[in-house]
């Protein structure tokens, strides 16, 4: 009995880590599922289904013709940034017919990462508008497909008509460290915005 009492006391003394809900959003095929999977410390939950002929008239596959599956509800992962901070990552579906999920996924979210494919920047406008309208702080992560980032950050900022306060970062959604750095930049923004004005 003494052993279980000791375990209970130690558990009570250790404060549970703070948890923060983060959305990973953007257009169809920008790398949301890849990002959640590459940075998550757990096996991510995925709700991918094969693309079918029935969706050809509905889904815009321009620029992502090689895609064979799509997220139909969400992706979920988790990453511990430190001993006292854990991020829960929710990847949104990118196709317009699944955007109704975004409202539910946004409940309780403190911030977001908007992934951008510079080959198709218009595919990210809806996500940017979504978070701006709801006042949810976000950062832009420009996913370098094939390891390429052909445009300077300021050109991307101008193309997306972003206010100065929104960080724009270059990343590779396949690389854990790159995705972690994007999440840290978002946390920095959240902390800065939560700090009382001096």
N, C-alpha and C positions, 0 to 999 in steps of 0.2 A: 504493500500500500504506500510505503514511504516513497518508492520510486515514482509512482504515478503522481503523487503530490508534488514531487520535485519538478517533474515535467510540466505539470499544470502551472506551477509558480514561475518557472522559466518562461513558459509561453506567455503568461500574463505580463511579465516584465518587458518582454520584447514588443515594441510597438509595431503594429502592422504597417507595411509600407503604404504610402499614398499611391492611389491608382488614378490614372488620367486616361480618359477615353479620347482617342485621336481617330479622325477619318482620313483615309487615303482615297482621294477622288481624282476624277479626270475623265477624259473621253474614252471611247471604246478602243482597246488595244494600245493604251499608252504605257502599260507596265505595272498596273496596280497589284494584280495577283502576284507578279514576280517580286515586287518590292516587299509585300507582306511576307512572302515565303522566304526571301533571302535574309531578312532581318529578325524574324521571329525565333525565339529560343525554344518554342514548342513546335510540334508538328502543326502547321496551320490548318484551320478548318477552311475548306473550299466548297463552293457550290457551283462548280463548273459543269456545264452540259455541252454536248456537241452541237455545233452549228448545223442546221438542217436546211434542206431546199425550201421548206415552208417559210423560212425567215428571209429569203433572198429579196423579196419585195419590200421588206420592212427595214432591214439592217443595212447601214451604209458601210460597205467593206472597202471603200476607196482608201488605198494606202496600207491596208492590213489584209490583203487578199489571202495571205498564207495562214491566217488564223483558223483553227479548227474547233475551238471551244470558247465558251463565253461564261462569265459569272452571271448567274441569274438571281442571286439574292445578296450575298456578301462573302468576303473573305475575313477570317479572324486570326490574329496572332498576338503574341505578347513579347515584350522585351523589358528586361530590368535595366534601367539606366543607372541606378545605384541601389544601395541596400534599402533606401527608403523611398524609391520612386520606381513604379512599374507603369508602363504604357500598355494599354489595350488598344490594338490596332484593328480598325474595321475598314476593309476595302469595299468601296461602293461598286455596284454594277455600272458599266459604262454606256450600255445601249439605251437609247431614249425610251424604249418601251418598258424598261425596268427602273426609270427614275423615280417612280412613286415610292420606291424603297428608301430614297434618300432622306425624306422627312422623318421616318422612324429611326433610321440610323443616326441622325443628327441629334436626337434627344440625349442630353447629357454630355455631348462632345464639347471639350474645351478648346479644341483647335483642329486644324486640318492641314494636310499636305495636298496640293494640287499638282499632279504630275502632268507635264507638258511634253508632247512630241513636236519638235520644231518643224517637222515635215507637215504637220497638220495642226497648227496652233488653234484653229477655230474649234477643234474638238474639245478644248478646255474652257471655252468661254462660259458654258453653262455652269460648270463647277465654280468658277470665279464669281459669277453672278449669284449663285446659290449662297455662298458663304458671306459675300458682301451684304446681301439683303438681310441675313440673319445676324449679322454682327459677330460672326465666329472668326477669330483670327486665323490666318493661314499663311503658309509660305509656298512659293512656287519652286518645284523641283523639275529641272529640265533633264529629261531622261536621254542620255546619249546612246542612241541605238548604234550598234556596231562600234561602241567606244568613241563615237564622234560627237563633237560639239562645234558645229560650223559657224555659230553666230555668237558675238559678244553678249554678255549679260544685259548691257544697257539697250541693245537692239531688241532683245527679247522683251524687256520691260516696256519699251515703247510700243512694240507690236501688240502687247496684251493690255496696253493703257492702264498700267498699274500705278497706284500711288507710291510715293517714295518709301513709305513705312513697310511695304511688303517685301521681305527678303526674296531674292531670286538666286537659286543655287544650281550649279551643274551637278549632275549625279549619274550613276549607273545603277539602275534598279536591280541588276544581277549581283551587285557587290555589297556585302553586309556592311562594311565600314562606311561606304558611301551613303547608304541609306540611314545608318546610325547618325552620321553627321547632319543629315537633313532633319532628323527628328530632334537632335540637340538644338539646332537653330530654331525650330519651332518652339521648344521648351523655353529657350532664351527669350523669344518674343512674348510668350505667355507670361513669363516672370516680369519682364519689363512693363507690360501693360497692366499687370496686377499691382505693381509697386505704387504706393501713394504718391501723388504729385507733390513735388517739393517746391 
